[in-house]
Amino acid sequence: MARSVGVDSSQLRAGARTLKRSLADSRVSGVDPRELGGSTACGAFDRFVSYWSAGQTAVTQSLVTLAEGLETAASTYERRDAEDARAVRNGQDQSFGF
């Protein structure tokens, strides 16, 4: 029974690029808290920023890890595909990486 897997490594790389672009402008908010109103609103905003900072860092680290994983997967699929194609050309068609 033959088993095949089709992977579009360009899509994996495109996903990694998209994730990296989303991180290029990562900030807690584009809002100037002084535009929110009085000092109560500014204070609430400052508390939110201090609370969300750790969460934002975790999200950023997760996105970086995911982007790196997508790039690694693309490279791995390309490498395995080339190795398997070489094996078939050399008459070693039983050496697939399954």
Backbone as JSON, one array per atom type, in Angstrom:
{
  "sequence": "MARSVGVDSSQLRAGARTLKRSLADSRVSGVDPRELGGSTACGAFDRFVSYWSAGQTAVTQSLVTLAEGLETAASTYERRDAEDARAVRNGQDQSFGF",
  "N": [[0.84, -1.17, 0.0], [0.75, 2.05, -1.02], [1.86, 5.11, 0.33], [1.44, 8.54, 0.43], [2.42, 11.92, 0.89], [1.53, 15.19, 0.44], [3.03, 18.28, 0.45], [3.03, 21.74, 0.49], [5.63, 23.59, 0.53], [6.09, 26.25, 0.06], [3.79, 27.46, 0.97], [4.01, 26.99, 3.69], [6.26, 28.55, 4.25], [5.24, 31.05, 3.53], [3.28, 31.38, 5.49], [4.94, 31.59, 7.73], [6.24, 34.0, 7.12], [4.08, 35.76, 7.23], [3.37, 35.61, 9.94], [5.7, 36.7, 11.06], [5.6, 39.29, 10.01], [3.36, 40.22, 11.34], [4.36, 40.54, 13.83], [6.07, 42.63, 13.6], [4.98, 45.09, 14.16], [4.21, 44.99, 16.8], [2.57, 46.02, 19.58], [1.17, 47.19, 22.63], [-1.05, 48.89, 22.47], [-2.36, 51.28, 20.18], [-3.4, 53.49, 21.14], [-3.43, 56.63, 22.68], [-3.44, 57.11, 26.02], [-4.27, 59.52, 27.13], [-6.19, 60.42, 25.45], [-8.41, 59.09, 26.15], [-9.95, 60.19, 28.06], [-10.56, 61.3, 31.33], [-8.44, 61.25, 34.31], [-9.04, 58.87, 35.57], [-9.59, 57.06, 33.51], [-7.08, 57.05, 32.28], [-5.56, 55.92, 34.34], [-6.74, 53.38, 34.52], [-6.1, 52.4, 32.04], [-3.3, 52.34, 32.19], [-3.01, 50.37, 34.19], [-4.04, 48.19, 32.81], [-2.15, 47.95, 30.73], [0.16, 47.25, 32.18], [-0.69, 44.82, 33.19], [-1.21, 43.36, 30.84], [1.24, 43.19, 29.57], [2.91, 40.95, 30.21], [1.34, 38.92, 29.11], [1.31, 39.69, 26.42], [3.99, 39.36, 25.81], [4.2, 36.57, 26.04], [2.47, 35.75, 23.96], [3.84, 36.84, 21.77], [6.28, 35.4, 21.89], [5.28, 32.84, 21.41], [4.31, 33.12, 18.79], [6.68, 33.63, 17.41], [7.99, 31.18, 17.82], [6.2, 29.49, 16.46], [6.44, 30.5, 13.82], [9.13, 29.89, 13.32], [8.94, 27.12, 13.5], [7.32, 26.55, 11.27], [9.05, 27.31, 9.2], [11.14, 25.49, 9.62], [9.78, 23.09, 9.18], [9.14, 23.38, 6.46], [11.73, 23.38, 5.31], [12.58, 20.84, 6.11], [10.73, 19.11, 4.81], [11.39, 19.72, 2.15], [14.07, 18.86, 2.07], [13.8, 16.1, 2.68], [12.23, 15.31, 0.52], [13.99, 15.74, -1.62], [16.03, 13.94, -0.91], [14.63, 11.5, -1.03], [13.91, 11.49, -3.74], [16.43, 11.32, -4.9], [17.15, 8.77, -3.99], [15.31, 7.18, -5.37], [16.11, 7.65, -8.01], [18.59, 6.42, -7.9], [17.93, 3.81, -7.72], [17.19, 2.87, -5.27], [14.61, 2.62, -4.19], [13.34, 1.82, -1.86], [14.04, 3.24, 0.29], [12.62, 5.26, 1.45], [11.63, 7.84, 3.73], [9.78, 6.8, 5.73]],
  "CA": [[0.0, 0.0, 0.0], [1.56, 3.26, -1.13], [1.43, 6.24, 1.16], [2.11, 9.76, -0.02], [2.07, 13.15, 1.59], [1.83, 16.37, -0.37], [3.22, 19.47, 1.27], [3.44, 22.93, -0.26], [6.56, 24.28, 1.42], [5.97, 27.7, -0.13], [2.71, 27.9, 1.86], [4.56, 27.01, 5.05], [7.12, 29.74, 4.34], [4.37, 32.23, 3.49], [2.7, 31.49, 6.83], [5.99, 32.09, 8.63], [6.43, 35.43, 6.83], [2.91, 36.49, 7.73], [3.52, 35.7, 11.4], [6.78, 37.64, 11.37], [5.11, 40.65, 9.72], [2.42, 40.62, 12.39], [5.15, 40.9, 15.02], [6.88, 43.82, 13.33], [4.34, 46.27, 14.75], [3.52, 44.57, 18.02], [2.51, 47.0, 20.67], [-0.02, 46.95, 23.45], [-2.16, 49.66, 21.92], [-2.02, 52.49, 19.46], [-4.19, 54.56, 21.77], [-2.81, 57.49, 23.68], [-4.41, 57.08, 27.12], [-4.8, 60.86, 27.43], [-7.35, 60.62, 24.59], [-9.51, 58.29, 26.67], [-10.75, 60.96, 29.0], [-9.96, 61.78, 32.56], [-7.36, 60.53, 34.96], [-9.49, 57.51, 35.89], [-9.39, 56.26, 32.3], [-5.63, 56.88, 32.12], [-5.11, 54.97, 35.36], [-7.21, 52.04, 34.13], [-5.3, 52.0, 30.88], [-1.96, 52.0, 32.69], [-3.11, 49.07, 34.86], [-4.21, 47.18, 31.77], [-0.87, 47.78, 30.04], [1.07, 46.49, 33.04], [-1.23, 43.46, 33.27], [-1.15, 42.7, 29.54], [2.61, 43.09, 29.1], [3.37, 39.55, 30.29], [0.56, 38.16, 28.13], [1.79, 40.04, 25.09], [5.29, 38.7, 25.65], [3.94, 35.15, 25.81], [1.92, 35.62, 22.62], [4.93, 37.13, 20.84], [7.19, 34.25, 21.89], [4.59, 31.72, 20.76], [4.27, 33.37, 17.35], [8.05, 33.43, 16.91], [8.22, 29.74, 17.81], [5.39, 28.93, 15.38], [7.06, 30.89, 12.55], [10.35, 29.07, 13.18], [8.51, 25.75, 13.24], [6.88, 26.48, 9.88], [10.24, 27.35, 8.36], [11.84, 24.21, 9.8], [8.99, 22.06, 8.49], [9.33, 23.56, 5.01], [13.08, 22.91, 4.97], [12.63, 19.39, 6.32], [10.01, 18.46, 3.71], [12.18, 19.87, 0.92], [15.25, 18.0, 2.18], [13.37, 14.69, 2.56], [11.78, 15.08, -0.85], [15.2, 15.63, -2.44], [16.7, 12.67, -0.55], [13.84, 10.39, -1.56], [14.03, 11.52, -5.2], [17.77, 10.78, -5.19], [17.12, 7.32, -3.74], [14.57, 6.56, -6.47], [16.99, 7.71, -9.19], [19.7, 5.47, -7.7], [17.41, 2.46, -7.63], [17.0, 2.51, -3.86], [13.27, 3.13, -3.92], [12.83, 1.33, -0.59], [14.67, 4.0, 1.38], [11.8, 6.43, 1.8], [11.71, 8.15, 5.16], [8.56, 6.5, 6.51]],
  "C": [[0.89, 1.24, 0.0], [0.97, 4.37, -0.28], [2.16, 7.47, 0.66], [1.57, 10.95, 0.75], [2.45, 14.3, 0.68], [1.91, 17.59, 0.53], [3.68, 20.61, 0.37], [4.33, 23.77, 0.66], [6.49, 25.79, 1.24], [4.84, 28.26, 0.74], [3.18, 27.95, 3.31], [5.43, 28.25, 5.24], [6.3, 31.03, 4.32], [3.71, 32.45, 4.85], [3.7, 32.04, 7.82], [6.22, 33.58, 8.4], [5.28, 36.27, 7.36], [2.99, 36.66, 9.24], [4.59, 36.73, 11.77], [6.35, 39.08, 11.1], [4.17, 41.13, 10.82], [3.16, 41.04, 13.66], [5.91, 42.2, 14.84], [6.29, 45.06, 14.01], [3.61, 45.88, 16.03], [3.68, 45.63, 19.1], [1.23, 46.74, 21.43], [-1.22, 47.66, 22.86], [-1.62, 50.86, 21.17], [-2.73, 53.7, 20.05], [-3.33, 55.34, 22.76], [-3.8, 57.59, 24.84], [-4.98, 58.45, 27.47], [-6.02, 61.16, 26.58], [-8.58, 59.88, 25.11], [-10.4, 59.07, 27.64], [-9.94, 61.37, 30.2], [-8.89, 60.88, 33.12], [-7.76, 59.1, 35.33], [-9.27, 56.58, 34.7], [-7.9, 56.02, 32.08], [-5.08, 55.87, 33.11], [-5.51, 53.54, 35.01], [-6.39, 51.52, 32.95], [-3.89, 51.58, 31.32], [-1.96, 50.65, 33.4], [-3.24, 47.94, 33.84], [-2.88, 46.9, 31.08], [0.09, 46.96, 30.9], [0.61, 45.04, 33.18], [-0.99, 42.69, 31.96], [0.28, 42.49, 29.05], [3.13, 41.66, 29.12], [2.63, 38.68, 29.28], [1.02, 38.43, 26.71], [3.14, 39.39, 24.81], [5.11, 37.22, 25.35], [3.4, 34.91, 24.41], [3.02, 35.83, 21.58], [5.89, 35.94, 20.75], [6.56, 33.05, 21.21], [4.55, 31.89, 19.25], [5.65, 33.2, 16.72], [8.35, 31.94, 16.8], [7.44, 29.07, 16.68], [6.0, 29.25, 14.02], [8.32, 30.06, 12.3], [9.99, 27.62, 12.87], [8.04, 25.56, 11.8], [8.06, 26.47, 8.92], [11.02, 26.03, 8.44], [11.1, 23.1, 9.07], [9.17, 22.16, 6.98], [10.7, 23.03, 4.58], [13.18, 21.4, 5.08], [11.92, 18.65, 5.19], [10.81, 18.56, 2.42], [13.4, 18.94, 0.93], [14.87, 16.53, 1.99], [12.93, 14.38, 1.14], [12.99, 14.9, -1.78], [15.93, 14.32, -2.16], [15.95, 11.48, -1.13], [13.92, 10.34, -3.08], [15.38, 10.97, -5.63], [17.79, 9.27, -5.02], [16.4, 6.61, -4.88], [15.44, 6.54, -7.73], [18.12, 6.68, -9.09], [19.22, 4.03, -7.53], [17.22, 1.96, -6.21], [15.62, 2.95, -3.4], [12.65, 2.62, -2.63], [13.32, 2.17, 0.58], [13.88, 5.25, 1.75], [11.77, 6.6, 3.31], [10.45, 7.91, 5.94], [8.85, 5.54, 7.61]]
}
